[in-house]
């Protein structure tokens, strides 16, 4: 049986982990997210709750809803907790959705970041977006095969 001290310690550890996790979208390039980190982010997002139907949809995995709430907070002139939460929800969807990855790129372009950090993050997410877009666009793949640039 867990004591109150154990539960308090675990709660503090979760809060501390969430603090780092909320910064991932603006500090880590796309290629740094392994399967464990992606699962950690999705689990954290899945633990959120909201009374707003659009937020509930985004939390539940709807990429279009995540994109919509991220676009609603524009322009972002400073990073705060609300921005970090919104963008972390978007990040969770950007791993599998090209539109979410593109909106994440747009947000990174606009927030106050050091130029070198911005360049690194933007480049990584633009490459990631391109790969996702190519994978999710059947007509584009077919066109490449017709042009002799791919193999079947």
C-alpha positions in Angstrom: 0.0 0.0 0.0 1.3 3.4 -1.0 1.9 6.0 1.7 0.9 9.7 1.3 4.6 10.5 1.1 5.0 8.1 -1.9 2.0 9.6 -3.6 3.2 13.1 -3.0 6.7 12.2 -4.4 5.2 10.6 -7.5 2.9 13.6 -8.0 5.9 16.0 -7.8 7.9 13.8 -10.2 5.0 13.9 -12.7 4.7 17.7 -12.4 8.5 18.0 -12.9 8.4 15.8 -15.9 5.5 17.7 -17.4 7.5 20.9 -17.0 10.2 19.5 -19.2 7.7 17.9 -21.6 6.0 21.2 -22.2 9.2 22.7 -23.5 9.9 19.9 -26.0 8.1 21.6 -28.9 10.4 24.6 -28.7 13.7 22.9 -27.7 13.9 19.6 -29.5 14.3 18.9 -33.2 12.0 16.4 -34.8 14.5 13.7 -35.2 15.2 13.6 -31.4 11.8 12.2 -30.6 12.1 8.4 -30.2 9.1 6.1 -29.7 9.3 6.4 -25.9 9.3 10.3 -26.0 6.4 10.3 -28.4 4.4 7.9 -26.2 5.3 10.0 -23.1 3.9 13.2 -24.9 0.8 11.4 -26.1 0.1 10.0 -22.6 0.5 13.4 -21.0 -1.8 15.0 -23.5 -4.3 12.1 -23.1 -4.4 12.9 -19.4 -5.7 16.5 -20.0 -9.3 17.4 -19.8 -11.4 20.3 -21.0 -15.0 21.3 -21.3 -14.4 22.8 -24.7 -15.5 20.4 -27.5 -12.6 21.4 -29.8 -10.0 21.0 -27.0 -11.5 17.6 -26.1 -11.2 16.5 -29.7 -7.6 17.7 -29.9 -6.8 15.9 -26.7 -8.4 12.7 -28.0 -6.2 12.8 -31.1 -8.0 14.9 -33.7 -5.2 16.6 -35.6 -7.5 19.2 -37.3 -8.8 20.3 -33.9 -5.2 20.6 -32.6 -4.3 22.7 -35.6 -7.3 24.9 -35.1 -6.6 25.6 -31.4 -2.9 26.3 -32.3 -4.0 28.8 -35.0 -6.3 30.5 -32.5 -3.5 31.6 -30.2 -1.6 33.5 -33.0 0.3 35.7 -32.8 2.5 34.3 -30.1 4.6 37.2 -28.7 5.7 35.4 -25.6 5.7 31.8 -24.5 3.6 31.1 -21.4 1.9 28.0 -19.9 -1.2 28.3 -22.2 1.1 28.4 -25.3 3.2 25.5 -24.1 0.1 23.3 -23.4 -1.5 24.2 -26.8 1.7 23.5 -28.7 2.3 20.3 -26.8 -1.1 19.1 -27.9 -0.1 20.1 -31.5 3.2 18.3 -31.1 1.5 15.1 -30.1 -0.4 15.3 -33.4 2.5 16.5 -35.5 4.2 13.1 -35.2 1.6 11.6 -37.5 0.0 14.5 -39.3 1.7 16.7 -42.0 -0.7 19.7 -41.4 0.1 19.7 -37.7 3.8 19.5 -38.4 3.5 22.5 -40.7 1.6 24.6 -38.2 4.2 23.7 -35.6 6.8 25.0 -38.1 4.9 28.2 -38.4 4.7 28.7 -34.7 8.4 28.1 -34.3 9.1 30.7 -37.0 7.1 33.3 -35.0 8.1 32.8 -31.3 11.1 34.5 -29.7 14.0 32.1 -30.1 17.7 32.4 -30.7 18.4 32.4 -34.4 20.5 29.2 -34.3 17.8 27.4 -32.3 15.1 28.5 -34.6 17.0 27.4 -37.7 17.7 24.0 -36.2 14.1 23.4 -35.1 12.6 24.8 -38.3 14.8 22.7 -40.6 14.1 19.5 -38.7 10.4 20.0 -38.6 10.2 21.1 -42.3 12.1 17.9 -43.3 9.8 15.9 -41.0 6.7 17.6 -42.5 8.0 16.9 -46.1 8.4 13.2 -45.3 5.0 13.0 -43.7 3.4 14.8 -46.6 5.0 12.6 -49.2 3.9 9.5 -47.3 0.4 10.7 -47.0 -0.1 11.8 -50.6 -0.8 8.8 -52.8 -1.0 10.9 -56.0 2.5 12.2 -55.4 4.0 8.8 -54.9 2.3 7.6 -58.0 3.7 10.6 -59.9 7.2 9.8 -58.8 6.8 6.2 -59.9 5.5 7.4 -63.3 8.6 9.6 -63.7 10.9 6.6 -63.0 12.2 8.1 -59.7 10.9 5.3 -57.5 10.6 1.6 -57.4 7.6 -0.5 -56.8 
